[in-house]
Every structure is written in structure tokens, then in C-alpha cells.
Amino acid sequence: MYQTAANCDKRRILGALTGKKIDRVPNFEVLVDDPTLNFIMGREIKGNHTLGNISLEDYMEFARRVGQDAIGL
């Protein structure tokens, strides 16, 4: 089951970093292998996947699908 954008919250990461009680462990992925990325996206994504090597649109879609609380830029 995929998370939704409504479940994503940068305050979760900030809370974790400052020792506050949070509702769940923050989710943040930087390295995702090709088969995993293609499965999650439901289509083939071209490129070597450190998520920095794919289009911004694909990265944002991936982040929404897995419920990331932050993205790397």
C-alpha cells in the first residue's frame, strides 16, 4: 500500500532531529535500485538511479508514492 502526499510532513523530520515525539519514523530515500524504482513507478525509468539522476517530475511522483517526508536536492 502506498502512502499519500497527505501522510508526508517535513515537520516529522524536523521533530526527529530535535528529539520531539513523532507519529512514525521519517521516510527519506536517496538510493533506490532500478528494479525497485520501476516497480514502484509502474513503468521503466531510464537512468542510473540515485534519484538525482532522474527527472524532477519522476522524483516527485516517486516521493509521493512512497510517502517520503523530505526530498534531496
C-alpha positions, -999 to +999 in steps of 0.1 A: +000+000+000+014+034-010+014+064+013-003+096+001+010+131-001-012+139+029+010+115+050+042+134+041+053+160+065+087+178+068+078+185+104+083+148+111+119+150+101+125+182+120+108+167+151+130+136+149+162+157+146+152+178+176+142+149+198+104+155+197+079+128+198+067+120+163+040+097+149+063+075+129+099+072+117+105+097+089+108+082+054+136+096+031+152+076+003+183+087-016+194+054-033+168+032-050+178+004-074+164+002-109+140-028-103+126-013-072+121+022-087+105+007-119+081-015-097+070+015-076+065+037-106+048+010-126+069+017-156+105+017-167+126+048-157+157+054-177+190+062-160+212+052-131+190+057-100+204+077-071+171+096-076+193+126-085+197+111-120+160+110-129+137+138-139+123+161-112+088+150-122+096+113-117+114+120-084+084+139-071+060+112-082+082+086-065+083+107-033+045+109-032+041+072-039+063+061-011+053+088+014+087+105+017+088+132+043+116+150+025+134+151-008+171+156-016+180+184-039 
